[in-house]
Amino acid sequence: MIVRDLTEIEALSVDVAGAKGVTKRVLISEVDGAPNFIMRQFSIRPGGNTPYHTHDWEHVIYVLSGAGQVKHSEGVHNLKAGGSALVLPNEEHGFVNTGDKPLVFLCSIPK
Amino acid sequence: MIVRDLTEIEALSVDVAGAKGVTKRVLISEVDGAPNFIMRQFSIRPGGNTPYHTHDWEHVIYVLSGAGQVKHSEGVHNLKAGGSALVLPNEEHGFVNTGDKPLVFLCSIPK
């Protein structure tokens, strides 16, 4: 069993093309022996966004704090604390902070 | 893409043997088309606990609010908001609310 506090986990800048003001913490991963999926926490600063992109794996999302939107091919959904989302494999998506505080969410992916 | 607010999701009483004061919301699941894993939110009232048990799948945990402990075969770990945990397959575990507010956490499992 592994238990850790958020403060133990380094926040890494996400420097991929199209990302603006995004940091990531890997909370639980295959390095810990997780058999099936990986849980990360993302923080997007006000005015920032993740890349608008697609890939062949899903995202399972839970919004911890802040306000924002997830853009997709057919429009946008608003996000706030307590919101959950499923981005299916190959769905275009991008997360945008539309508020004045960090938009913080969990994003789990398959291993 | 599915986006939903917590308030849209019914809280179900967990009435399995050994559970005390536990409710569950299924946030994202195979019903939504999730290919690999299921995200649930549990709330344990003060004085309550989940069963102390084991099974052959893992839990990936994120603590949203409250204070508690996860018991396992070798002792206990304290839990508080921002804490994450990995319970490996076949590890004995049970969650206990040791505080005076609900202990609320996400618990994801493989499909």
gemmi code that builds the backbone of each chain (N, CA, C; Angstrom):
import gemmi

chains = {
    "A": [
        ("MET", (0.846, -1.202, 0.000), (0.000, 0.000, 0.000), (0.875, 1.244, 0.000)),
        ("ILE", (0.499, 2.184, -0.786), (1.221, 3.451, -0.850), (0.259, 4.568, -0.473)),
        ("VAL", (0.677, 5.425, 0.433), (-0.106, 6.614, 0.787), (0.841, 7.790, 0.769)),
        ("ARG", (0.466, 8.838, 0.074), (1.353, 10.002, 0.045), (0.540, 11.295, 0.004)),
        ("ASP", (1.191, 12.327, 0.506), (0.551, 13.639, 0.510), (0.943, 14.399, -0.753)),
        ("LEU", (0.042, 15.266, -1.162), (0.292, 16.070, -2.357), (1.603, 16.835, -2.269)),
        ("THR", (1.929, 17.300, -1.059), (3.122, 18.138, -0.900), (4.421, 17.353, -1.135)),
        ("GLU", (4.332, 16.049, -1.138), (5.526, 15.225, -1.388), (5.832, 15.094, -2.871)),
        ("ILE", (4.904, 15.535, -3.719), (4.996, 15.228, -5.145), (5.335, 16.491, -5.928)),
        ("GLU", (6.400, 16.409, -6.672), (6.871, 17.583, -7.413), (5.901, 17.949, -8.537)),
        ("ALA", (5.667, 19.249, -8.698), (4.874, 19.752, -9.819), (5.814, 20.029, -10.985)),
        ("LEU", (5.565, 19.367, -12.098), (6.424, 19.484, -13.282), (5.740, 20.356, -14.318)),
        ("SER", (6.492, 21.245, -14.939), (5.931, 22.071, -16.006), (5.643, 21.199, -17.226)),
        ("VAL", (4.471, 21.401, -17.811), (4.099, 20.663, -19.022), (4.479, 21.538, -20.212)),
        ("ASP", (5.527, 21.155, -20.899), (6.097, 22.009, -21.935), (5.828, 21.491, -23.342)),
        ("VAL", (4.799, 20.716, -23.515), (4.474, 20.224, -24.859), (3.845, 21.358, -25.678)),
        ("ALA", (3.894, 21.215, -27.003), (3.341, 22.236, -27.898), (1.861, 22.455, -27.603)),
        ("GLY", (1.473, 23.717, -27.477), (0.074, 24.047, -27.257), (-0.317, 24.178, -25.799)),
        ("ALA", (0.578, 23.798, -24.902), (0.281, 23.945, -23.470), (0.751, 25.318, -23.000)),
        ("LYS", (-0.060, 25.935, -22.140), (0.260, 27.275, -21.634), (-0.099, 27.325, -20.155)),
        ("GLY", (0.922, 27.446, -19.314), (0.663, 27.592, -17.878), (0.149, 26.343, -17.213)),
        ("VAL", (0.680, 25.199, -17.628), (0.181, 23.917, -17.111), (1.279, 23.217, -16.317)),
        ("THR", (0.926, 22.740, -15.127), (1.828, 21.874, -14.369), (1.123, 20.556, -14.066)),
        ("LYS", (1.931, 19.546, -13.835), (1.422, 18.181, -13.636), (2.107, 17.550, -12.434)),
        ("ARG", (1.345, 16.861, -11.616), (1.899, 15.985, -10.588), (1.421, 14.562, -10.881)),
        ("VAL", (2.338, 13.633, -10.901), (1.965, 12.223, -11.052), (1.748, 11.658, -9.649)),
        ("LEU", (0.501, 11.340, -9.323), (0.167, 10.938, -7.956), (0.397, 9.445, -7.737)),
        ("ILE", (-0.136, 8.648, -8.633), (-0.006, 7.184, -8.540), (0.254, 6.676, -9.959)),
        ("SER", (1.264, 5.822, -10.101), (1.605, 5.372, -11.458), (2.162, 3.958, -11.442)),
        ("GLU", (2.561, 3.521, -12.621), (3.151, 2.191, -12.746), (4.445, 2.075, -11.932)),
        ("VAL", (5.091, 3.200, -11.660), (6.299, 3.172, -10.824), (5.971, 2.664, -9.416)),
        ("ASP", (4.744, 2.919, -8.986), (4.285, 2.456, -7.667), (3.752, 1.029, -7.708)),
        ("GLY", (3.688, 0.465, -8.902), (3.120, -0.869, -9.053), (1.660, -0.866, -9.465)),
        ("ALA", (1.131, 0.299, -9.825), (-0.279, 0.355, -10.243), (-0.477, -0.552, -11.455)),
        ("PRO", (-1.418, -1.488, -11.358), (-1.531, -2.496, -12.424), (-2.202, -1.993, -13.690)),
        ("ASN", (-3.085, -1.008, -13.582), (-3.939, -0.686, -14.727), (-4.000, 0.774, -15.127)),
        ("PHE", (-3.925, 1.690, -14.172), (-4.089, 3.081, -14.566), (-3.299, 4.023, -13.680)),
        ("ILE", (-3.155, 5.231, -14.182), (-2.248, 6.238, -13.633), (-3.086, 7.462, -13.291)),
        ("MET", (-2.895, 8.011, -12.094), (-3.648, 9.202, -11.687), (-2.693, 10.384, -11.603)),
        ("ARG", (-3.023, 11.423, -12.353), (-2.218, 12.642, -12.355), (-3.084, 13.808, -11.896)),
        ("GLN", (-2.433, 14.844, -11.382), (-3.155, 16.081, -11.075), (-2.571, 17.195, -11.931)),
        ("PHE", (-3.440, 17.907, -12.630), (-3.019, 19.037, -13.451), (-3.497, 20.343, -12.826)),
        ("SER", (-2.682, 21.365, -12.982), (-3.081, 22.708, -12.581), (-2.816, 23.636, -13.762)),
        ("ILE", (-3.827, 24.393, -14.128), (-3.704, 25.349, -15.228), (-3.881, 26.745, -14.646)),
        ("ARG", (-2.936, 27.619, -14.889), (-3.052, 28.979, -14.330), (-4.113, 29.771, -15.092)),
        ("PRO", (-4.642, 30.844, -14.476), (-5.609, 31.678, -15.187), (-5.063, 32.109, -16.550)),
        ("GLY", (-5.856, 31.959, -17.568), (-5.419, 32.289, -18.926), (-4.712, 31.159, -19.646)),
        ("GLY", (-4.459, 30.075, -18.937), (-3.716, 28.974, -19.539), (-4.622, 27.894, -20.122)),
        ("ASN", (-3.993, 26.949, -20.772), (-4.753, 25.848, -21.400), (-3.843, 24.666, -21.678)),
        ("THR", (-4.448, 23.507, -21.772), (-3.733, 22.326, -22.268), (-3.825, 22.336, -23.798)),
        ("PRO", (-3.033, 21.525, -24.482), (-3.134, 21.459, -25.945), (-4.516, 20.963, -26.366)),
        ("TYR", (-5.008, 21.471, -27.473), (-6.202, 20.887, -28.086), (-5.707, 19.750, -28.966)),
        ("HIS", (-6.030, 18.522, -28.564), (-5.418, 17.377, -29.247), (-6.279, 16.126, -29.115)),
        ("THR", (-5.775, 15.058, -29.630), (-6.468, 13.776, -29.514), (-5.439, 12.657, -29.406)),
        ("HIS", (-5.859, 11.547, -28.861), (-4.996, 10.372, -28.719), (-5.906, 9.169, -28.513)),
        ("ASP", (-5.337, 7.986, -28.583), (-6.186, 6.795, -28.598), (-6.436, 6.191, -27.211)),
        ("TRP", (-6.258, 6.985, -26.152), (-6.630, 6.523, -24.817), (-7.576, 7.549, -24.181)),
        ("GLU", (-8.278, 7.099, -23.174), (-9.276, 7.943, -22.533), (-8.689, 8.764, -21.392)),
        ("HIS", (-9.459, 9.779, -20.977), (-9.209, 10.521, -19.741), (-10.428, 10.359, -18.844)),
        ("VAL", (-10.188, 10.081, -17.588), (-11.243, 10.169, -16.577), (-10.849, 11.321, -15.651)),
        ("ILE", (-11.734, 12.314, -15.580), (-11.412, 13.625, -15.000), (-12.269, 13.879, -13.758)),
        ("TYR", (-11.674, 14.522, -12.768), (-12.435, 15.052, -11.633), (-11.893, 16.440, -11.325)),
        ("VAL", (-12.768, 17.434, -11.289), (-12.328, 18.821, -11.086), (-12.273, 19.122, -9.586)),
        ("LEU", (-11.093, 19.527, -9.132), (-10.888, 19.792, -7.704), (-11.175, 21.238, -7.337)),
        ("SER", (-10.762, 22.170, -8.174), (-10.987, 23.586, -7.851), (-10.804, 24.429, -9.096)),
        ("GLY", (-11.357, 25.635, -9.022), (-11.238, 26.549, -10.148), (-12.411, 26.417, -11.112)),
        ("ALA", (-12.307, 27.167, -12.196), (-13.380, 27.191, -13.196), (-12.751, 27.166, -14.577)),
        ("GLY", (-13.394, 26.423, -15.474), (-12.832, 26.348, -16.813), (-13.789, 25.678, -17.765)),
        ("GLN", (-13.222, 25.279, -18.866), (-13.999, 24.611, -19.903), (-13.166, 23.493, -20.510)),
        ("VAL", (-13.866, 22.493, -20.992), (-13.231, 21.516, -21.867), (-13.842, 21.708, -23.257)),
        ("LYS", (-12.971, 21.985, -24.205), (-13.401, 22.168, -25.593), (-13.349, 20.832, -26.309)),
        ("HIS", (-14.281, 20.610, -27.204), (-14.260, 19.394, -28.006), (-14.795, 19.714, -29.386)),
        ("SER", (-14.920, 18.727, -30.218), (-15.222, 18.988, -31.630), (-16.606, 19.572, -31.839)),
        ("GLU", (-17.473, 19.407, -30.858), (-18.858, 19.885, -31.019), (-19.211, 21.053, -30.106)),
        ("GLY", (-18.215, 21.606, -29.396), (-18.519, 22.743, -28.536), (-17.671, 22.753, -27.287)),
        ("VAL", (-18.268, 23.235, -26.202), (-17.550, 23.288, -24.935), (-18.482, 22.843, -23.803)),
        ("HIS", (-17.880, 22.332, -22.760), (-18.582, 22.081, -21.502), (-17.912, 22.922, -20.416)),
        ("ASN", (-18.704, 23.463, -19.521), (-18.144, 24.172, -18.374), (-17.703, 23.187, -17.300)),
        ("LEU", (-16.670, 23.565, -16.594), (-16.118, 22.735, -15.528), (-16.042, 23.532, -14.232)),
        ("LYS", (-16.396, 22.869, -13.141), (-16.198, 23.475, -11.824), (-15.949, 22.357, -10.820)),
        ("ALA", (-15.586, 22.729, -9.607), (-15.257, 21.730, -8.589), (-16.410, 20.749, -8.410)),
        ("GLY", (-16.073, 19.483, -8.345), (-17.083, 18.436, -8.217), (-17.539, 17.877, -9.544)),
        ("GLY", (-17.105, 18.480, -10.629), (-17.462, 17.971, -11.949), (-16.590, 16.785, -12.328)),
        ("SER", (-17.185, 15.858, -13.033), (-16.407, 14.740, -13.558), (-16.613, 14.672, -15.060)),
        ("ALA", (-15.678, 14.046, -15.742), (-15.764, 13.966, -17.198), (-15.086, 12.705, -17.691)),
        ("LEU", (-15.584, 12.242, -18.813), (-14.955, 11.136, -19.536), (-14.658, 11.630, -20.947)),
        ("VAL", (-13.387, 11.652, -21.293), (-12.966, 11.927, -22.667), (-12.628, 10.577, -23.281)),
        ("LEU", (-13.395, 10.188, -24.269), (-13.197, 8.862, -24.858), (-11.955, 8.831, -25.757)),
        ("PRO", (-11.416, 7.650, -26.017), (-10.288, 7.550, -26.950), (-10.634, 8.224, -28.283)),
        ("ASN", (-9.691, 8.963, -28.802), (-9.795, 9.636, -30.106), (-10.760, 10.818, -30.132)),
        ("GLU", (-11.250, 11.255, -29.006), (-12.033, 12.495, -28.959), (-11.080, 13.690, -28.834)),
        ("GLU", (-11.293, 14.684, -29.677), (-10.507, 15.910, -29.550), (-10.910, 16.619, -28.254)),
        ("HIS", (-9.927, 17.207, -27.574), (-10.227, 17.873, -26.309), (-9.104, 18.823, -25.927)),
        ("GLY", (-9.485, 19.847, -25.200), (-8.511, 20.774, -24.631), (-9.149, 21.456, -23.435)),
        ("PHE", (-8.385, 21.624, -22.380), (-8.881, 22.231, -21.139), (-8.384, 23.670, -21.047)),
        ("VAL", (-9.281, 24.556, -20.649), (-8.980, 25.987, -20.604), (-9.389, 26.538, -19.243)),
        ("ASN", (-8.522, 27.311, -18.626), (-8.895, 28.002, -17.396), (-9.580, 29.312, -17.767)),
        ("THR", (-10.839, 29.456, -17.409), (-11.589, 30.673, -17.697), (-11.791, 31.515, -16.444)),
        ("GLY", (-11.195, 31.101, -15.326), (-11.400, 31.804, -14.063), (-10.188, 32.625, -13.666)),
        ("ASP", (-10.201, 33.052, -12.416), (-9.090, 33.872, -11.924), (-8.259, 33.148, -10.860)),
        ("LYS", (-8.506, 31.845, -10.739), (-7.695, 31.013, -9.838), (-7.225, 29.796, -10.630)),
        ("PRO", (-6.265, 29.050, -10.130), (-5.863, 27.851, -10.869), (-7.033, 26.887, -11.073)),
        ("LEU", (-7.081, 26.296, -12.232), (-8.020, 25.200, -12.512), (-7.256, 23.911, -12.234)),
        ("VAL", (-7.711, 23.180, -11.237), (-6.981, 21.986, -10.793), (-7.885, 20.776, -10.966)),
        ("PHE", (-7.380, 19.763, -11.619), (-8.193, 18.564, -11.826), (-7.332, 17.323, -11.839)),
        ("LEU", (-7.972, 16.218, -11.485), (-7.342, 14.907, -11.628), (-7.639, 14.386, -13.025)),
        ("CYS", (-6.683, 13.704, -13.603), (-6.848, 13.112, -14.927), (-6.183, 11.741, -14.904)),
        ("SER", (-6.999, 10.709, -14.933), (-6.468, 9.344, -14.924), (-6.481, 8.769, -16.322)),
        ("ILE", (-5.464, 7.984, -16.602), (-5.297, 7.358, -17.925), (-4.925, 5.893, -17.739)),
        ("PRO", (-5.191, 5.082, -18.747), (-4.736, 3.686, -18.642), (-3.216, 3.622, -18.718)),
        ("LYS", (-2.682, 2.565, -18.162), (-1.229, 2.387, -18.126), (-0.679, 2.189, -19.530)),
    ],
    "B": [
        ("MET", (-17.982, 12.598, -25.381), (-17.505, 13.196, -24.131), (-18.676, 13.351, -23.174)),
        ("ILE", (-18.403, 13.009, -21.926), (-19.425, 13.138, -20.887), (-18.892, 14.085, -19.819)),
        ("VAL", (-19.692, 15.057, -19.458), (-19.352, 15.966, -18.363), (-20.568, 16.056, -17.461)),
        ("ARG", (-20.367, 15.849, -16.181), (-21.516, 15.933, -15.273), (-21.099, 16.506, -13.927)),
        ("ASP", (-22.080, 17.096, -13.280), (-21.832, 17.676, -11.977), (-22.174, 16.658, -10.898)),
        ("LEU", (-21.487, 16.793, -9.785), (-21.707, 15.883, -8.663), (-23.175, 15.843, -8.246)),
        ("THR", (-23.832, 16.985, -8.321), (-25.219, 17.065, -7.850), (-26.176, 16.260, -8.720)),
        ("GLU", (-25.739, 15.876, -9.912), (-26.587, 15.073, -10.798), (-26.553, 13.592, -10.432)),
        ("ILE", (-25.643, 13.220, -9.548), (-25.375, 11.801, -9.322), (-25.889, 11.383, -7.952)),
        ("GLU", (-26.734, 10.387, -7.966), (-27.349, 9.932, -6.719), (-26.327, 9.290, -5.791)),
        ("ALA", (-26.441, 9.603, -4.502), (-25.618, 8.946, -3.480), (-26.353, 7.706, -2.987)),
        ("LEU", (-25.714, 6.549, -3.138), (-26.324, 5.273, -2.762), (-25.719, 4.780, -1.456)),
        ("SER", (-26.558, 4.284, -0.591), (-26.057, 3.720, 0.655), (-25.309, 2.422, 0.370)),
        ("VAL", (-24.161, 2.271, 0.997), (-23.374, 1.037, 0.836), (-23.736, 0.118, 1.994)),
        ("ASP", (-24.485, -0.910, 1.682), (-25.050, -1.745, 2.741), (-24.388, -3.120, 2.841)),
        ("VAL", (-23.171, -3.237, 2.367), (-22.477, -4.522, 2.478), (-22.035, -4.746, 3.925)),
        ("ALA", (-21.802, -6.004, 4.267), (-21.388, -6.352, 5.630), (-20.098, -5.621, 5.995)),
        ("GLY", (-20.115, -5.017, 7.174), (-18.914, -4.337, 7.664), (-18.855, -2.865, 7.326)),
        ("ALA", (-19.773, -2.398, 6.493), (-19.809, -0.969, 6.163), (-20.700, -0.240, 7.156)),
        ("LYS", (-20.280, 0.934, 7.565), (-21.038, 1.722, 8.546), (-21.001, 3.182, 8.119)),
        ("GLY", (-22.161, 3.714, 7.737), (-22.234, 5.136, 7.409), (-21.537, 5.502, 6.118)),
        ("VAL", (-21.642, 4.645, 5.125), (-20.923, 4.853, 3.866), (-21.910, 5.063, 2.724)),
        ("THR", (-21.676, 6.094, 1.917), (-22.434, 6.271, 0.678), (-21.468, 6.339, -0.495)),
        ("LYS", (-22.021, 6.024, -1.656), (-21.200, 5.928, -2.872), (-21.903, 6.642, -4.010)),
        ("ARG", (-21.140, 7.393, -4.781), (-21.628, 7.917, -6.058), (-20.732, 7.346, -7.161)),
        ("VAL", (-21.338, 6.783, -8.190), (-20.562, 6.314, -9.339), (-20.479, 7.478, -10.327)),
        ("LEU", (-19.280, 8.023, -10.491), (-19.108, 9.247, -11.291), (-18.958, 8.929, -12.777)),
        ("ILE", (-18.079, 8.005, -13.081), (-17.819, 7.601, -14.472), (-17.650, 6.083, -14.468)),
        ("SER", (-18.343, 5.415, -15.388), (-18.277, 3.950, -15.373), (-18.424, 3.379, -16.771)),
        ("GLU", (-18.467, 2.061, -16.836), (-18.634, 1.376, -18.112), (-19.969, 1.733, -18.759)),
        ("VAL", (-20.939, 2.138, -17.953), (-22.232, 2.566, -18.510), (-22.047, 3.787, -19.418)),
        ("ASP", (-21.048, 4.610, -19.105), (-20.735, 5.791, -19.914), (-19.837, 5.468, -21.102)),
        ("GLY", (-19.398, 4.224, -21.183), (-18.467, 3.828, -22.230), (-17.017, 3.856, -21.802)),
        ("ALA", (-16.767, 4.021, -20.507), (-15.376, 4.052, -20.037), (-14.697, 2.725, -20.383)),
        ("PRO", (-13.587, 2.767, -21.092), (-13.003, 1.532, -21.598), (-12.258, 0.705, -20.553)),
        ("ASN", (-11.718, 1.357, -19.521), (-10.784, 0.634, -18.657), (-11.051, 0.719, -17.165)),
        ("PHE", (-11.581, 1.860, -16.711), (-11.715, 1.965, -15.261), (-12.881, 2.847, -14.877)),
        ("ILE", (-13.244, 2.735, -13.623), (-14.471, 3.284, -13.063), (-14.075, 4.195, -11.900)),
        ("MET", (-14.650, 5.400, -11.866), (-14.340, 6.346, -10.790), (-15.578, 6.523, -9.918)),
        ("ARG", (-15.432, 6.243, -8.655), (-16.513, 6.394, -7.688), (-16.101, 7.414, -6.621)),
        ("GLN", (-17.077, 8.009, -5.984), (-16.799, 8.866, -4.835), (-17.487, 8.273, -3.628)),
        ("PHE", (-16.724, 8.095, -2.556), (-17.274, 7.577, -1.306), (-17.295, 8.670, -0.253)),
        ("SER", (-18.323, 8.614, 0.582), (-18.389, 9.498, 1.738), (-18.668, 8.642, 2.962)),
        ("ILE", (-17.854, 8.809, 3.979), (-18.013, 8.064, 5.239), (-18.341, 9.074, 6.333)),
        ("ARG", (-19.424, 8.863, 7.029), (-19.797, 9.811, 8.080), (-18.855, 9.642, 9.282)),
        ("PRO", (-18.783, 10.682, 10.140), (-17.957, 10.551, 11.351), (-18.331, 9.290, 12.130)),
        ("GLY", (-17.354, 8.526, 12.521), (-17.583, 7.268, 13.227), (-17.807, 6.082, 12.313)),
        ("GLY", (-17.882, 6.320, 11.027), (-18.164, 5.241, 10.078), (-16.900, 4.633, 9.486)),
        ("ASN", (-17.115, 3.580, 8.738), (-15.979, 2.877, 8.112), (-16.454, 2.005, 6.957)),
        ("THR", (-15.547, 1.735, 6.056), (-15.797, 0.726, 5.024), (-15.430, -0.640, 5.602)),
        ("PRO", (-15.833, -1.728, 4.950), (-15.438, -3.044, 5.444), (-13.912, -3.199, 5.409)),
        ("TYR", (-13.389, -3.920, 6.365), (-11.982, -4.336, 6.279), (-11.973, -5.619, 5.476)),
        ("HIS", (-11.410, -5.546, 4.271), (-11.550, -6.686, 3.361), (-10.417, -6.705, 2.333)),
        ("THR", (-10.516, -7.639, 1.434), (-9.525, -7.737, 0.368), (-10.211, -8.274, -0.882)),
        ("HIS", (-9.611, -7.992, -2.026), (-10.130, -8.466, -3.316), (-8.981, -8.398, -4.311)),
        ("ASP", (-9.206, -8.970, -5.469), (-8.064, -9.124, -6.385), (-7.926, -7.979, -7.394)),
        ("TRP", (-8.523, -6.825, -7.076), (-8.296, -5.635, -7.910), (-7.795, -4.491, -7.028)),
        ("GLU", (-7.203, -3.506, -7.677), (-6.612, -2.397, -6.946), (-7.605, -1.257, -6.720)),
        ("HIS", (-7.245, -0.374, -5.794), (-7.919, 0.916, -5.618), (-6.894, 2.024, -5.865)),
        ("VAL", (-7.287, 3.020, -6.614), (-6.511, 4.249, -6.693), (-7.372, 5.345, -6.049)),
        ("ILE", (-6.819, 5.947, -5.003), (-7.585, 6.801, -4.078), (-7.083, 8.243, -4.132)),
        ("TYR", (-8.016, 9.177, -4.028), (-7.656, 10.583, -3.800), (-8.610, 11.139, -2.746)),
        ("VAL", (-8.057, 11.708, -1.694), (-8.888, 12.204, -0.587), (-9.303, 13.647, -0.871)),
        ("LEU", (-10.621, 13.869, -0.887), (-11.161, 15.192, -1.203), (-11.350, 16.050, 0.046)),
        ("SER", (-11.842, 15.457, 1.119), (-12.074, 16.246, 2.332), (-12.238, 15.313, 3.521)),
        ("GLY", (-12.066, 15.883, 4.698), (-12.208, 15.112, 5.918), (-10.887, 14.521, 6.377)),
        ("ALA", (-10.977, 13.740, 7.416), (-9.784, 13.123, 8.002), (-10.102, 11.686, 8.358)),
        ("GLY", (-9.132, 10.814, 8.136), (-9.372, 9.414, 8.446), (-8.108, 8.603, 8.377)),
        ("GLN", (-8.319, 7.322, 8.298), (-7.203, 6.388, 8.215), (-7.563, 5.264, 7.264)),
        ("VAL", (-6.556, 4.717, 6.649), (-6.715, 3.446, 5.960), (-5.921, 2.412, 6.754)),
        ("LYS", (-6.649, 1.380, 7.183), (-6.018, 0.290, 7.930), (-5.568, -0.779, 6.956)),
        ("HIS", (-4.466, -1.416, 7.257), (-3.996, -2.526, 6.429), (-3.310, -3.544, 7.323)),
        ("SER", (-2.767, -4.572, 6.745), (-2.283, -5.691, 7.553), (-1.096, -5.312, 8.427)),
        ("GLU", (-0.424, -4.225, 8.091), (0.776, -3.852, 8.848), (0.607, -2.572, 9.652)),
        ("GLY", (-0.609, -2.027, 9.708), (-0.797, -0.823, 10.503), (-1.827, 0.100, 9.898)),
        ("VAL", (-1.607, 1.393, 10.065), (-2.544, 2.373, 9.511), (-1.750, 3.516, 8.877)),
        ("HIS", (-2.400, 4.152, 7.909), (-1.903, 5.415, 7.366), (-2.964, 6.469, 7.606)),
        ("ASN", (-2.535, 7.669, 7.942), (-3.477, 8.775, 8.064), (-3.825, 9.330, 6.690)),
        ("LEU", (-5.050, 9.811, 6.563), (-5.543, 10.379, 5.308), (-6.075, 11.788, 5.555)),
        ("LYS", (-5.788, 12.670, 4.629), (-6.384, 14.008, 4.667), (-6.491, 14.513, 3.235)),
        ("ALA", (-7.176, 15.630, 3.067), (-7.403, 16.157, 1.721), (-6.077, 16.344, 0.988)),
        ("GLY", (-6.070, 15.914, -0.255), (-4.860, 15.998, -1.069), (-4.019, 14.735, -1.011)),
        ("GLY", (-4.403, 13.816, -0.146), (-3.660, 12.564, -0.065), (-4.080, 11.612, -1.179)),
        ("SER", (-3.149, 10.840, -1.648), (-3.459, 9.815, -2.639), (-2.963, 8.476, -2.112)),
        ("ALA", (-3.539, 7.409, -2.619), (-3.164, 6.081, -2.139), (-3.367, 5.054, -3.237)),
        ("LEU", (-2.564, 4.028, -3.173), (-2.710, 2.857, -4.030), (-2.859, 1.644, -3.131)),
        ("VAL", (-4.000, 0.993, -3.222), (-4.203, -0.290, -2.556), (-4.032, -1.353, -3.632)),
        ("LEU", (-3.018, -2.176, -3.484), (-2.732, -3.175, -4.516), (-3.716, -4.338, -4.445)),
        ("PRO", (-3.860, -5.076, -5.538), (-4.709, -6.260, -5.497), (-4.310, -7.177, -4.335)),
        ("ASN", (-5.315, -7.689, -3.660), (-5.152, -8.637, -2.556), (-4.553, -8.046, -1.283)),
        ("GLU", (-4.430, -6.746, -1.196), (-4.037, -6.117, 0.065), (-5.278, -5.905, 0.933)),
        ("GLU", (-5.197, -6.299, 2.171), (-6.288, -6.015, 3.103), (-6.347, -4.514, 3.367)),
        ("HIS", (-7.567, -3.981, 3.455), (-7.709, -2.537, 3.664), (-9.104, -2.208, 4.175)),
        ("GLY", (-9.163, -1.127, 4.910), (-10.438, -0.597, 5.367), (-10.251, 0.877, 5.678)),
        ("PHE", (-11.234, 1.696, 5.304), (-11.155, 3.142, 5.510), (-12.031, 3.532, 6.694)),
        ("VAL", (-11.504, 4.401, 7.534), (-12.186, 4.798, 8.763), (-12.206, 6.323, 8.844)),
        ("ASN", (-13.351, 6.872, 9.170), (-13.426, 8.308, 9.418), (-13.061, 8.561, 10.873)),
        ("THR", (-11.991, 9.282, 11.108), (-11.553, 9.594, 12.474), (-11.833, 11.053, 12.829)),
        ("GLY", (-12.484, 11.772, 11.931), (-12.730, 13.191, 12.159), (-14.175, 13.476, 12.517)),
        ("ASP", (-14.530, 14.748, 12.481), (-15.896, 15.153, 12.832), (-16.673, 15.673, 11.627)),
        ("LYS", (-16.127, 15.474, 10.436), (-16.823, 15.805, 9.187), (-16.770, 14.577, 8.286)),
        ("PRO", (-17.577, 14.537, 7.233), (-17.491, 13.391, 6.336), (-16.072, 13.231, 5.752)),
        ("LEU", (-15.663, 12.006, 5.652), (-14.423, 11.675, 4.932), (-14.844, 11.330, 3.507)),
        ("VAL", (-14.411, 12.137, 2.562), (-14.851, 11.982, 1.180), (-13.629, 11.706, 0.306)),
        ("PHE", (-13.718, 10.657, -0.487), (-12.581, 10.325, -1.350), (-13.046, 9.692, -2.645)),
        ("LEU", (-12.215, 9.842, -3.651), (-12.416, 9.137, -4.907), (-11.726, 7.792, -4.833)),
        ("CYS", (-12.344, 6.794, -5.416), (-11.773, 5.453, -5.451), (-12.037, 4.876, -6.836)),
        ("SER", (-10.977, 4.755, -7.611), (-11.100, 4.205, -8.958), (-10.666, 2.749, -8.962)),
        ("ILE", (-11.351, 1.984, -9.790), (-11.090, 0.543, -9.893), (-11.074, 0.164, -11.371)),
        ("PRO", (-10.415, -0.936, -11.712), (-10.483, -1.398, -13.105), (-11.884, -1.890, -13.421)),
        ("LYS", (-12.213, -1.870, -14.685), (-13.544, -2.282, -15.138), (-13.760, -3.770, -14.901)),
    ],
}
model = gemmi.Model(1)
for chain_id, residues in chains.items():
    chain = gemmi.Chain(chain_id)
    for i, (resn, *xyz) in enumerate(residues, 1):
        res = gemmi.Residue()
        res.name, res.seqid = resn, gemmi.SeqId(i, " ")
        for name, pos in zip(("N", "CA", "C"), xyz):
            atom = gemmi.Atom()
            atom.name, atom.element = name, gemmi.Element(name[0])
            atom.pos, atom.b_iso = gemmi.Position(*pos), 0.0
            res.add_atom(atom)
        chain.add_residue(res)
    model.add_chain(chain)
structure = gemmi.Structure()
structure.add_model(model)
structure.setup_entities()
